Structures are given as structure tokens and as C-alpha cells.
Amino acid sequence: MQRFFILVMVSFSSIALGQGNAILDEKVEKFLHDHRDEWHDLNVPFVDGQTLHDLIVKNKYTSALEIGTSTGHSTIWLAWAMSKTGGKVTTVELDEKRHNQAIKNLTEAGLIKYVDARLGNAHEIVKELAGPFDFVFSDADKNWYKQYFLDVTPKLKTGGCYTTHNVIDGNSPKDYLEFVQSNPGFQTTIDKKSRAGIMISYKK
């Protein structure tokens, strides 16, 4: 009888969780739809946000780092994915105005509890973060891309994914692209669905 009661409670909990996720999904989808044409302040294109989300969900990643929050478009996609895997994303932004707007957007989208939003200089914060991470999205100052990679990848789990934005639109340094693509410790491809482009590197 006790076992039956436990099974029933587990079933009810699973149903409630599913309903909760469905409600959140609907809320996030509506937020993204309503604001789709408003992300102009150093934010990623819609299609790139979808790509990042899908990478996390597909690989069941649970510990993400985002370097460069802006006003939170990409963060919403990352946090939405984390709501499905049971994880959390740490995101870093230098500009206080953008940081505050990102928190507002994440709160409105219902995703703030899946985010640890840090305000400050990523050059220093990234070094101090303990990790480990299984997913990284690098989209801050491009001339620091290589240093971010060097600082973060020792904290990236084997099988983890390091993604870099703006790799086909001419904004990323060529020496950085060559450095990552020739790195024997990573398997790298480039997603070209948007004009910005995302470099996707899996740690071997």
C-alpha cells in the first residue's frame, strides 16, 4: 500500500512538472514572439538563439557560461534550455544599463531563477569563476576572444561545448579562428544559419 502511494505521488509530481514546463514554455514563446524585432543592442539574431538553445537541450547540458549578456536575448534562450535540463547559466555583462535591462527581460520571461547575472569586467570575472561548465557562449569583446578561450576551456568538461559568435561576419579575429579550428583538443564546425555565424567546438 505504501509503495502504491509513493508511485501515485511520483506520477502526480511528474504531471505537475510537465504542466509547469508547458506553462513556462508558453510564457517564454510569447515573450520572444512579442519582442522578436526589438533586439538591436548587441544581441544575437533569433535563429542563433534557437541554435544555442537546441545545443543545450540536445546534449543535456546543465552548467552554462555566457560572456556578454547585452540586454538578454541570448540569455533567454540559454535559460529556457536550462529550465528543461535542470541547469543554470552564469552570464557576465560590463554595461550596467544593459545588465539591468537583461534582468528585467529575464524576469518578464519567467526565467530569472535559471540565471546568475554578474555585472562587471569579464576579463576578471571569467578568470575567477570556478566552473566546471559544460556549455560556453562567447559574445563579448572580440579582441579578447582568444584569452576568454584560454581562461575558460580548462574549466570546460570533456564533451562540453564552447560556442563563439560573429565568426563569419568579419568581426572575429582571424588568428583566433585559426587557433580554435586547429586546436587538436576540440572538434570544431561553423553554423552558418545567420550572417553572424556561430563556431561550435566540442572538447574531446
PADRENMAR-719258 format. One record per residue (C-alpha): residue in three letters; x, y, z. Coordinates in nm, 2 decimals. Layout:
BEGIN
+---------+--------+--------+--------+
: residuo :     c1 :     c2 :     c3 :
+---------+--------+--------+--------+
:     ALA :      X :      Y :      Z :
...
+---------+--------+--------+--------+
//
This chain:
BEGIN
+---------+--------+--------+--------+
: residuo :     c1 :     c2 :     c3 :
+---------+--------+--------+--------+
:     MET :   0.00 :   0.00 :   0.00 :
:     GLN :   0.28 :   0.24 :   0.09 :
:     ARG :   0.46 :   0.16 :  -0.24 :
:     PHE :   0.14 :   0.23 :  -0.43 :
:     PHE :   0.10 :   0.56 :  -0.25 :
:     ILE :   0.46 :   0.66 :  -0.34 :
:     LEU :   0.41 :   0.56 :  -0.71 :
:     VAL :   0.09 :   0.77 :  -0.72 :
:     MET :   0.26 :   1.07 :  -0.57 :
:     VAL :   0.55 :   1.04 :  -0.82 :
:     SER :   0.30 :   1.03 :  -1.10 :
:     PHE :   0.12 :   1.34 :  -0.98 :
:     SER :   0.46 :   1.52 :  -0.93 :
:     SER :   0.55 :   1.43 :  -1.29 :
:     ILE :   0.22 :   1.55 :  -1.42 :
:     ALA :   0.26 :   1.88 :  -1.23 :
:     LEU :   0.61 :   1.92 :  -1.35 :
:     GLY :   0.50 :   1.87 :  -1.71 :
:     GLN :   0.22 :   2.12 :  -1.67 :
:     GLY :   0.46 :   2.37 :  -1.51 :
:     ASN :   0.71 :   2.33 :  -1.80 :
:     ALA :   0.42 :   2.38 :  -2.05 :
:     ILE :   0.31 :   2.70 :  -1.88 :
:     LEU :   0.67 :   2.83 :  -1.88 :
:     ASP :   0.73 :   2.73 :  -2.24 :
:     GLU :   0.42 :   2.92 :  -2.34 :
:     LYS :   0.52 :   3.23 :  -2.15 :
:     VAL :   0.88 :   3.23 :  -2.30 :
:     GLU :   0.75 :   3.17 :  -2.65 :
:     LYS :   0.51 :   3.46 :  -2.62 :
:     PHE :   0.78 :   3.69 :  -2.48 :
:     LEU :   1.02 :   3.60 :  -2.77 :
:     HIS :   0.74 :   3.65 :  -3.02 :
:     ASP :   0.63 :   3.98 :  -2.88 :
:     HIS :   0.98 :   4.12 :  -2.87 :
:     ARG :   1.13 :   3.95 :  -3.18 :
:     ASP :   1.21 :   4.27 :  -3.37 :
:     GLU :   1.34 :   4.47 :  -3.07 :
:     TRP :   1.68 :   4.30 :  -3.01 :
:     HIS :   1.92 :   4.56 :  -3.16 :
:     ASP :   2.17 :   4.63 :  -2.87 :
:     LEU :   2.45 :   4.38 :  -2.94 :
:     ASN :   2.20 :   4.09 :  -2.92 :
:     VAL :   2.21 :   3.77 :  -3.13 :
:     PRO :   1.97 :   3.70 :  -3.42 :
:     PHE :   1.66 :   3.49 :  -3.34 :
:     VAL :   1.79 :   3.20 :  -3.53 :
:     ASP :   2.12 :   3.19 :  -3.34 :
:     GLY :   1.93 :   3.20 :  -3.01 :
:     GLN :   1.74 :   2.89 :  -3.13 :
:     THR :   2.07 :   2.72 :  -3.22 :
:     LEU :   2.22 :   2.78 :  -2.88 :
:     HIS :   1.90 :   2.65 :  -2.71 :
:     ASP :   1.89 :   2.34 :  -2.92 :
:     LEU :   2.26 :   2.26 :  -2.85 :
:     ILE :   2.20 :   2.26 :  -2.47 :
:     VAL :   1.88 :   2.06 :  -2.48 :
:     LYS :   2.02 :   1.80 :  -2.73 :
:     ASN :   2.33 :   1.74 :  -2.51 :
:     LYS :   2.15 :   1.78 :  -2.18 :
:     TYR :   2.40 :   2.05 :  -2.06 :
:     THR :   2.33 :   2.19 :  -1.71 :
:     SER :   2.61 :   2.44 :  -1.64 :
:     ALA :   2.65 :   2.73 :  -1.89 :
:     LEU :   2.86 :   3.04 :  -1.90 :
:     GLU :   2.77 :   3.33 :  -2.12 :
:     ILE :   3.03 :   3.60 :  -2.18 :
:     GLY :   2.84 :   3.91 :  -2.29 :
:     THR :   2.48 :   3.94 :  -2.18 :
:     SER :   2.38 :   4.26 :  -2.36 :
:     THR :   2.01 :   4.30 :  -2.28 :
:     GLY :   1.95 :   3.93 :  -2.25 :
:     HIS :   1.82 :   3.79 :  -2.58 :
:     SER :   2.07 :   3.51 :  -2.60 :
:     THR :   2.04 :   3.47 :  -2.22 :
:     ILE :   1.67 :   3.40 :  -2.25 :
:     TRP :   1.74 :   3.12 :  -2.50 :
:     LEU :   2.01 :   2.97 :  -2.27 :
:     ALA :   1.80 :   3.00 :  -1.96 :
:     TRP :   1.50 :   2.85 :  -2.14 :
:     ALA :   1.71 :   2.55 :  -2.23 :
:     MET :   1.84 :   2.52 :  -1.87 :
:     SER :   1.48 :   2.52 :  -1.75 :
:     LYS :   1.44 :   2.19 :  -1.95 :
:     THR :   1.77 :   2.03 :  -1.83 :
:     GLY :   1.76 :   2.14 :  -1.47 :
:     GLY :   2.06 :   2.36 :  -1.50 :
:     LYS :   2.17 :   2.73 :  -1.47 :
:     VAL :   2.35 :   2.99 :  -1.68 :
:     THR :   2.60 :   3.23 :  -1.54 :
:     THR :   2.62 :   3.54 :  -1.76 :
:     VAL :   2.85 :   3.84 :  -1.74 :
:     GLU :   2.79 :   4.20 :  -1.86 :
:     LEU :   3.01 :   4.51 :  -1.83 :
:     ASP :   2.75 :   4.78 :  -1.90 :
:     GLU :   2.51 :   4.84 :  -1.61 :
:     LYS :   2.22 :   4.97 :  -1.82 :
:     ARG :   2.23 :   4.66 :  -2.04 :
:     HIS :   2.27 :   4.44 :  -1.73 :
:     ASN :   1.96 :   4.59 :  -1.56 :
:     GLN :   1.75 :   4.56 :  -1.88 :
:     ALA :   1.86 :   4.20 :  -1.92 :
:     ILE :   1.74 :   4.12 :  -1.56 :
:     LYS :   1.41 :   4.29 :  -1.64 :
:     ASN :   1.37 :   4.09 :  -1.96 :
:     LEU :   1.45 :   3.76 :  -1.79 :
:     THR :   1.21 :   3.83 :  -1.51 :
:     GLU :   0.93 :   3.92 :  -1.75 :
:     ALA :   1.00 :   3.60 :  -1.95 :
:     GLY :   0.98 :   3.39 :  -1.63 :
:     LEU :   1.34 :   3.27 :  -1.64 :
:     ILE :   1.53 :   3.47 :  -1.39 :
:     LYS :   1.57 :   3.18 :  -1.14 :
:     TYR :   1.78 :   2.99 :  -1.40 :
:     VAL :   2.03 :   3.28 :  -1.43 :
:     ASP :   2.32 :   3.40 :  -1.22 :
:     ALA :   2.37 :   3.75 :  -1.38 :
:     ARG :   2.71 :   3.91 :  -1.30 :
:     LEU :   2.78 :   4.28 :  -1.35 :
:     GLY :   3.15 :   4.36 :  -1.41 :
:     ASN :   3.45 :   4.32 :  -1.63 :
:     ALA :   3.45 :   3.97 :  -1.79 :
:     HIS :   3.83 :   3.99 :  -1.82 :
:     GLU :   3.85 :   3.94 :  -1.45 :
:     ILE :   3.52 :   3.77 :  -1.37 :
:     VAL :   3.58 :   3.48 :  -1.61 :
:     LYS :   3.91 :   3.40 :  -1.45 :
:     GLU :   3.76 :   3.39 :  -1.11 :
:     LEU :   3.47 :   3.16 :  -1.19 :
:     ALA :   3.53 :   2.81 :  -1.05 :
:     GLY :   3.33 :   2.61 :  -1.30 :
:     PRO :   3.31 :   2.35 :  -1.42 :
:     PHE :   3.10 :   2.43 :  -1.72 :
:     ASP :   2.96 :   2.21 :  -2.00 :
:     PHE :   2.85 :   2.49 :  -2.23 :
:     VAL :   3.00 :   2.83 :  -2.31 :
:     PHE :   2.88 :   3.11 :  -2.53 :
:     SER :   3.14 :   3.38 :  -2.60 :
:     ASP :   3.00 :   3.70 :  -2.74 :
:     ALA :   3.18 :   3.99 :  -2.57 :
:     ASP :   3.48 :   4.20 :  -2.69 :
:     LYS :   3.62 :   4.02 :  -2.99 :
:     ASN :   3.98 :   4.12 :  -2.94 :
:     TRP :   3.97 :   3.92 :  -2.61 :
:     TYR :   3.82 :   3.61 :  -2.77 :
:     LYS :   4.14 :   3.41 :  -2.75 :
:     GLN :   4.20 :   3.50 :  -2.39 :
:     TYR :   3.85 :   3.40 :  -2.29 :
:     PHE :   3.90 :   3.07 :  -2.46 :
:     LEU :   4.23 :   3.01 :  -2.28 :
:     ASP :   4.08 :   3.11 :  -1.94 :
:     VAL :   3.76 :   2.91 :  -1.97 :
:     THR :   3.84 :   2.59 :  -2.16 :
:     PRO :   4.04 :   2.43 :  -1.86 :
:     LYS :   3.71 :   2.46 :  -1.67 :
:     LEU :   3.51 :   2.30 :  -1.96 :
:     LYS :   3.41 :   1.94 :  -1.91 :
:     THR :   3.51 :   1.68 :  -2.16 :
:     GLY :   3.23 :   1.66 :  -2.41 :
:     GLY :   3.13 :   2.02 :  -2.33 :
:     CYS :   3.07 :   2.27 :  -2.60 :
:     TYR :   3.23 :   2.61 :  -2.65 :
:     THR :   3.05 :   2.84 :  -2.89 :
:     THR :   3.17 :   3.17 :  -3.03 :
:     HIS :   2.95 :   3.43 :  -3.20 :
:     ASN :   3.03 :   3.65 :  -3.51 :
:     VAL :   3.27 :   3.42 :  -3.68 :
:     ILE :   3.16 :   3.47 :  -4.04 :
:     ASP :   3.07 :   3.84 :  -4.05 :
:     GLY :   3.42 :   3.96 :  -4.02 :
:     ASN :   3.40 :   4.06 :  -3.65 :
:     SER :   3.62 :   3.78 :  -3.51 :
:     PRO :   4.00 :   3.80 :  -3.54 :
:     LYS :   4.13 :   3.56 :  -3.80 :
:     ASP :   4.41 :   3.44 :  -3.57 :
:     TYR :   4.15 :   3.34 :  -3.31 :
:     LEU :   3.95 :   3.14 :  -3.56 :
:     GLU :   4.26 :   2.96 :  -3.68 :
:     PHE :   4.37 :   2.89 :  -3.33 :
:     VAL :   4.05 :   2.72 :  -3.23 :
:     GLN :   4.00 :   2.54 :  -3.56 :
:     SER :   4.35 :   2.39 :  -3.55 :
:     ASN :   4.33 :   2.30 :  -3.18 :
:     PRO :   4.36 :   1.92 :  -3.15 :
:     GLY :   4.17 :   1.92 :  -2.82 :
:     PHE :   3.85 :   2.03 :  -2.99 :
:     GLN :   3.62 :   1.93 :  -3.28 :
:     THR :   3.50 :   2.24 :  -3.44 :
:     THR :   3.24 :   2.33 :  -3.70 :
:     ILE :   3.07 :   2.66 :  -3.80 :
:     ASP :   2.70 :   2.71 :  -3.80 :
:     LYS :   2.61 :   2.95 :  -4.09 :
:     LYS :   2.23 :   2.98 :  -4.05 :
:     SER :   2.27 :   3.36 :  -3.97 :
:     ARG :   2.50 :   3.62 :  -4.13 :
:     ALA :   2.68 :   3.64 :  -3.79 :
:     GLY :   2.77 :   3.27 :  -3.76 :
:     ILE :   2.85 :   3.05 :  -3.46 :
:     MET :   3.16 :   2.85 :  -3.42 :
:     ILE :   3.08 :   2.53 :  -3.23 :
:     SER :   3.37 :   2.35 :  -3.06 :
:     TYR :   3.33 :   2.02 :  -2.87 :
:     LYS :   3.60 :   1.94 :  -2.61 :
:     LYS :   3.75 :   1.59 :  -2.68 :
+---------+--------+--------+--------+
//
